Amino acid sequence: MKENNRAGIWLMIGATFVFAMQDGISRHLGGVYNVWMVVMIRYWFFAAFVLWITRRNGGLQKALRPARPYLQIFRGALLALEICVTVLSFTLLGLVESHAVFACYPLLVAAFSGPVLGEAVGWRRWAAIGVGFFGILVILKPGFGVFAPEAIVPLVGALMFALYGLLTRLAAKTDSTQTSFFWTGIIGAIVMTLIGAWFWEPMSRPDWAWMALLCVTGVLGHWLLIKCYEFAEASIVQPFAYLQLVFVSIVGVTLFGEAIRANVVLGAAIVVAAGIFTLLHSRRVA
């Protein structure tokens, strides 16, 4: 497909908006029902979508034979558990603070790309990583609850997502994007069913409607992301992914009555600036 950076940017903005809506719905459902069940049902729909799109593109036979099956299984399970951790953080800290902390994951990817992928991490990226983590400390206010368990949850989620991203890049060396996408959905559904089936609880009719919308937004967001990368390079559109923090803050404030504290705004700005610098520097080096 012909490169079209403007279309790619708009698709990324659309994806971040949809994912913000998805996080708002997850916060509502995760606050009423257990997180395991909510994520399990979401994965059932996602796995069905993955199976359909893989068969539609004629890649099912190839997808069933990945070059590194154990790597694909691990990264699929890791993402499913990371989503559980992140949704839990929404219910404990709220959308705004969770996403402000989670925004550090590109910095974690940069930090761990050396030991995991064998990439060189220069002093400029290490400096940006240090600045980003200073931003995290500003958000968490050292000495005022930084060691509380709920403050650590989104950071654990960011660590898991960063590792998932690195493993995805590692898998991309031998498997196609379609193969990795297939295993992400199928393994995630299997893992969450094995866990979530033990935590089933009745759901009200209005919340089933919200659950259906959660499933649709999950699929739509991933579809927009796939189309986005078909039109433009990741290095061009990735900085616009930070708009999810803006959209999710609007959702948190308007629908859930969350407050945006000054230290969260300042810390998030530092983290995002460090993350964008890291992305742009990586692109320059490449």
BAKOL-348352 format. One record per residue (C-alpha): residue in three letters; z, x, y; residue number from 1. Coordinates in steps of 0.2 Angstrom, whole numbers, plus 5000, padded with zeros to 4 digits. Example, Ala and Ser with C-alpha at 12.3 -4.5 7.8 and 13.67 -1.06 7.14 Angstrom:
2
ALA  5039  5062  4978  1
SER  5036  5068  4995  2
# end
This chain:
286
MET  5000  5000  5000  1
LYS  4996  5006  5017  2
GLU  5010  5013  5027  3
ASN  5017  5002  5041  4
ASN  5033  5008  5049  5
ARG  5035  4993  5060  6
ALA  5034  4981  5045  7
GLY  5046  4992  5035  8
ILE  5059  4992  5049  9
TRP  5058  4973  5051  10
LEU  5060  4971  5033  11
MET  5075  4983  5033  12
ILE  5083  4973  5047  13
GLY  5080  4957  5037  14
ALA  5088  4964  5022  15
THR  5103  4970  5031  16
PHE  5105  4952  5039  17
VAL  5104  4944  5021  18
PHE  5116  4956  5014  19
ALA  5128  4952  5028  20
MET  5127  4934  5024  21
GLN  5130  4938  5005  22
ASP  5145  4948  5010  23
GLY  5152  4933  5020  24
ILE  5150  4922  5005  25
SER  5157  4935  4993  26
ARG  5172  4936  5005  27
HIS  5175  4917  5004  28
LEU  5172  4915  4985  29
GLY  5182  4931  4981  30
GLY  5197  4924  4991  31
VAL  5197  4908  4982  32
TYR  5193  4914  4964  33
ASN  5195  4930  4955  34
VAL  5182  4943  4959  35
TRP  5177  4947  4941  36
MET  5170  4929  4938  37
VAL  5161  4929  4955  38
VAL  5152  4945  4952  39
MET  5148  4940  4934  40
ILE  5139  4924  4939  41
ARG  5130  4934  4953  42
TYR  5124  4947  4940  43
TRP  5118  4933  4928  44
PHE  5106  4927  4941  45
PHE  5101  4945  4946  46
ALA  5098  4950  4928  47
ALA  5086  4935  4926  48
PHE  5077  4940  4942  49
VAL  5075  4958  4936  50
LEU  5069  4953  4919  51
TRP  5056  4941  4927  52
ILE  5050  4954  4940  53
THR  5048  4967  4926  54
ARG  5039  4956  4915  55
ARG  5028  4950  4929  56
ASN  5023  4968  4933  57
GLY  5019  4972  4915  58
GLY  5032  4985  4914  59
LEU  5045  4978  4901  60
GLN  5040  4989  4887  61
LYS  5041  5005  4897  62
ALA  5058  4999  4905  63
LEU  5066  4997  4888  64
ARG  5063  5016  4885  65
PRO  5070  5026  4899  66
ALA  5070  5045  4898  67
ARG  5089  5045  4901  68
PRO  5096  5030  4893  69
TYR  5115  5035  4895  70
LEU  5112  5040  4913  71
GLN  5104  5022  4916  72
ILE  5119  5014  4907  73
PHE  5132  5023  4917  74
ARG  5124  5020  4934  75
GLY  5121  5002  4930  76
ALA  5140  5000  4925  77
LEU  5145  5010  4940  78
LEU  5136  4998  4952  79
ALA  5144  4983  4945  80
LEU  5161  4989  4946  81
GLU  5158  4996  4964  82
ILE  5153  4978  4969  83
CYS  5169  4972  4962  84
VAL  5179  4985  4972  85
THR  5170  4981  4988  86
VAL  5172  4962  4986  87
LEU  5190  4965  4983  88
SER  5191  4975  4999  89
PHE  5184  4960  5008  90
THR  5198  4949  5003  91
LEU  5211  4963  5007  92
LEU  5205  4970  5023  93
GLY  5191  4958  5029  94
LEU  5173  4961  5032  95
VAL  5174  4971  5048  96
GLU  5186  4985  5043  97
SER  5179  4986  5025  98
HIS  5161  4989  5031  99
ALA  5168  5001  5045  100
VAL  5175  5012  5031  101
PHE  5161  5009  5019  102
ALA  5148  5016  5032  103
CYS  5153  5033  5027  104
TYR  5144  5033  5010  105
PRO  5128  5042  5017  106
LEU  5140  5056  5022  107
LEU  5148  5056  5004  108
VAL  5130  5057  4997  109
ALA  5127  5072  5008  110
ALA  5143  5080  5003  111
PHE  5140  5078  4984  112
SER  5122  5081  4983  113
GLY  5126  5099  4981  114
PRO  5136  5098  4965  115
VAL  5127  5083  4958  116
LEU  5109  5087  4962  117
GLY  5110  5106  4966  118
GLU  5104  5103  4984  119
ALA  5108  5115  4998  120
VAL  5120  5108  5011  121
GLY  5120  5118  5027  122
TRP  5133  5120  5040  123
ARG  5126  5106  5051  124
ARG  5127  5093  5038  125
TRP  5145  5099  5033  126
ALA  5149  5097  5052  127
ALA  5142  5080  5052  128
ILE  5152  5075  5037  129
GLY  5168  5082  5045  130
VAL  5165  5072  5060  131
GLY  5162  5056  5050  132
PHE  5178  5058  5041  133
PHE  5187  5060  5057  134
GLY  5179  5043  5061  135
ILE  5187  5036  5045  136
LEU  5204  5042  5051  137
VAL  5202  5034  5067  138
ILE  5198  5017  5059  139
LEU  5213  5019  5047  140
LYS  5225  5025  5060  141
PRO  5234  5039  5051  142
GLY  5253  5036  5051  143
PHE  5250  5017  5053  144
GLY  5246  5011  5035  145
VAL  5233  5024  5030  146
PHE  5241  5026  5013  147
ALA  5242  5008  5010  148
PRO  5232  5003  4994  149
GLU  5222  4990  5004  150
ALA  5216  5004  5016  151
ILE  5210  5015  5001  152
VAL  5200  5001  4992  153
PRO  5184  5002  5003  154
LEU  5184  5021  5003  155
VAL  5185  5020  4984  156
GLY  5170  5008  4985  157
ALA  5160  5020  4996  158
LEU  5164  5034  4984  159
MET  5157  5024  4969  160
PHE  5142  5019  4979  161
ALA  5138  5036  4984  162
LEU  5139  5042  4966  163
TYR  5128  5028  4961  164
GLY  5115  5033  4974  165
LEU  5115  5051  4968  166
LEU  5113  5046  4950  167
THR  5099  5035  4955  168
ARG  5090  5050  4963  169
LEU  5093  5059  4948  170
ALA  5086  5046  4937  171
ALA  5071  5045  4948  172
LYS  5066  5062  4942  173
THR  5061  5055  4925  174
ASP  5061  5036  4927  175
SER  5051  5024  4938  176
THR  5060  5013  4951  177
GLN  5055  4998  4941  178
THR  5064  5005  4926  179
SER  5080  5010  4935  180
PHE  5080  4992  4944  181
PHE  5078  4984  4926  182
TRP  5093  4994  4919  183
THR  5104  4991  4935  184
GLY  5102  4972  4933  185
ILE  5104  4971  4914  186
ILE  5118  4983  4911  187
GLY  5127  4976  4926  188
ALA  5126  4958  4919  189
ILE  5132  4964  4902  190
VAL  5147  4974  4909  191
MET  5152  4960  4920  192
THR  5151  4947  4906  193
LEU  5162  4958  4895  194
ILE  5175  4958  4909  195
GLY  5172  4942  4918  196
ALA  5172  4930  4903  197
TRP  5190  4933  4901  198
PHE  5194  4927  4919  199
TRP  5184  4911  4919  200
GLU  5191  4897  4930  201
PRO  5185  4880  4936  202
MET  5175  4880  4952  203
SER  5173  4866  4964  204
ARG  5156  4858  4968  205
PRO  5155  4864  4986  206
ASP  5159  4882  4980  207
TRP  5145  4881  4966  208
ALA  5133  4878  4980  209
TRP  5140  4893  4989  210
MET  5138  4903  4973  211
ALA  5120  4897  4971  212
LEU  5117  4903  4989  213
LEU  5126  4920  4985  214
CYS  5114  4922  4970  215
VAL  5099  4918  4980  216
THR  5104  4930  4995  217
GLY  5107  4944  4982  218
VAL  5089  4942  4975  219
LEU  5081  4940  4992  220
GLY  5090  4955  4999  221
HIS  5084  4966  4985  222
TRP  5067  4959  4986  223
LEU  5066  4963  5005  224
LEU  5073  4981  5002  225
ILE  5059  4984  4989  226
LYS  5045  4978  5000  227
CYS  5053  4988  5014  228
TYR  5051  5004  5005  229
GLU  5033  4999  5000  230
PHE  5029  4999  5019  231
ALA  5039  5014  5025  232
GLU  5048  5030  5020  233
ALA  5066  5028  5017  234
SER  5070  5041  5030  235
ILE  5062  5031  5044  236
VAL  5070  5014  5039  237
GLN  5087  5020  5033  238
PRO  5096  5021  5051  239
PHE  5092  5003  5053  240
ALA  5103  4999  5038  241
TYR  5118  5002  5049  242
LEU  5114  4985  5057  243
GLN  5123  4977  5043  244
LEU  5139  4983  5051  245
VAL  5134  4973  5067  246
PHE  5129  4957  5057  247
VAL  5144  4957  5046  248
SER  5156  4960  5061  249
ILE  5148  4944  5068  250
VAL  5151  4934  5052  251
GLY  5169  4941  5051  252
VAL  5174  4936  5068  253
THR  5165  4919  5070  254
LEU  5168  4912  5052  255
PHE  5184  4921  5046  256
GLY  5193  4924  5063  257
GLU  5194  4943  5060  258
ALA  5198  4954  5075  259
ILE  5188  4969  5080  260
ARG  5201  4982  5085  261
ALA  5196  4996  5097  262
ASN  5200  5010  5085  263
VAL  5188  5001  5072  264
VAL  5174  5001  5085  265
LEU  5177  5019  5090  266
GLY  5179  5025  5072  267
ALA  5164  5015  5066  268
ALA  5153  5022  5080  269
ILE  5158  5040  5075  270
VAL  5154  5037  5057  271
VAL  5137  5029  5060  272
ALA  5132  5043  5073  273
ALA  5137  5056  5060  274
GLY  5127  5047  5046  275
ILE  5112  5045  5057  276
PHE  5112  5063  5061  277
THR  5114  5068  5043  278
LEU  5099  5057  5039  279
LEU  5088  5064  5053  280
HIS  5093  5082  5049  281
SER  5089  5079  5030  282
ARG  5072  5072  5035  283
ARG  5068  5087  5047  284
VAL  5073  5099  5033  285
ALA  5062  5090  5020  286
# end
